[in-house]
Amino acid sequence: MEISEVLIRKPSMEDVHQIVHINRVCLPENYSLQYFISIIQKYKDVSVVAEVDNKVVGYVLTRIERMTKGFVPFSGKRGHVISVAVLPEYRGRGIGSQMMQKVIEKLREEKMEEVILEVRVSNAVARSLYFKLGFHDAEILKRYYLDGEDAALMKLSLVEDSFS
């Protein structure tokens, strides 16, 4: 299928039903409509949708979290990519990569220290994309998913190494 130009933009409340549809079609982990509404309301500035011919074909939803290090209760902020999906007929065209790059750029602008995400250990395509974007495996989360599959917790540092 030949596709038109892909527009990567902020999600809006008008997109929520298309985002829910993509989630249901693409992923075994499904969130409630209210959860999607909440994420879009609170974190639309660090989330994106991909639009082709006025149709949302993919999304990356991200939230901002406080970080803790050791005994320091608040030592910065990070982006947590909660859900990424692209409709099957639009995969393999770099849409996921474009969306993730845009989210990373937005998180850098917001002065986040890192980006984290969880991904099924068996999802080689997604893991390959994340590695290409500079993520690394930080931890394996045993039986993370409802079906018992492990998740890889992946991280990407957004701060330059500095000498204290």
N, C-alpha and C positions, 0 to 999 in steps of 0.2 A: 504494500500500500504506500503510495506517494503521499507524504504529509506536507502541509503548509508550514509556514514559519511557526516556531514555538515561542510563545510569550510566557516568560517566568515573571510572576507578580505576586503581591500580597494576597492572601485569601480574604474573602469578604463573607458576610453572613449569607449572601445570595449563593455562595458556593457550597454551603454545608451539606446539602442533600447529595450533590455530586461527589463530594469527598466521602461521605458515608457509603455511597454506592461503590466507589472504587475500593474502599476498605473491605467491604463485604465480598467483592469479586476476587480481590487479590490476596487477602490475608486470612489465616485461620483465627487470628486474634482480633476480635471485634470489640470496639468501644461503643458506649451508648451515644445516642444523638446528643444528649445533654453534655457529655464529656467533650465531644467535638465542638459544640457551641462554646463551651467554657474556654477551651484552648484557643479558638479563633478570637474570641473577645479579648482574652488577656495577652496573647502572644502573637498576634497577626504580624507584628513588625519583625519577627525572627522566624516566620514560617512562610512557605511559598506554595503556589499551585502552578502547574504547567497547563497552558491553554493552547489548543489547536482549533482553529475555525470556530471560535466562541464556545468550545467545549472543554471542560476541565478533564484532563487525561491523566493527571498525576498530582501528587502532593508530598510535601515534607512538613510535618508538624513538629514544632520544637517548643520547649518551655525553658524558662530560666530558673536556675536553682542556686541557692547559696551553697558554698563549699565549706568544708571543715578540714583542717589539717592538724592531726595530733590533738592537742588539747585546746587549740585555737577554735572557738565556736564559729566564727565567721571570718574567713580569710579570702573571700573573693566570690565571684559568680562564674557559673558555667552554663553552657547551652546543653540541653538534653534532648536529642532527637528521639521523639516518641514513636513516630510512625512515618514510614516511607512507602509509597506505592505508585506504580505506573500501570495503567490498563494493559493487559497482555498484548493487544494489537499495536501498541505504541512502544513496546520494549525494543531494546537493541538499537535505538536511535540517539542515545546520549542524553535523553531527557532526565533520567535519574541523576546523572553526573552534573548536568547544568543546574538542576534544582539544588543539589547538595553544595555545589560551589557557591551559589547565591546565598544559601543559609550560612555557610562558613564566613562569607564576606560580611553579611549582616551582623553575625556574632562578633567578629573582629571590630566592627564599627561600634558595637555596644560595649567594647572593652572586656569581653569575657576572657577568662583564663584558659578554658578548654572546652571541648565539645565531647560528649559521651553519647554512646548508643549501645543498644543490645541487638544482636542479630543471631539467628539460628546458626549453629555451627555447621549445619548441612547446606546453608545457603551460599554456595561458592560464588555465584555471580555477584551478589551484594557484597560479600566479604572482599572480593577482588576489587570492586569499585572503591570500597572504603580504604583498602590498602593503597590504591593509586592516589587517593586524595590525602594520604599521609597519616591515616589512622594506624594504630597498632593495637594488638590484643593486650588488654590489661589484666584480664581475669576470665576464667571460665565459670559461669554460674550454673551449677548442677541443677538439672530438672527445673529449669526456669519457666518453661512453657507448660501449659495445661496438659499437653500430650506427653510430657516427661522429657522432651528434648532439652539439651543444654543450650545455653546462649553464650556467645562470646561478648564480653563487655569490652568495647573498643573505645579508645581515647585519641584525641588529637589536641596537642598543646597549641594555644594561640598566642603564647607569650614567648618572646625571645629569651633564650637562656642568658642570665646575667650573673655576674660574680658579685656576691654580697661583701 
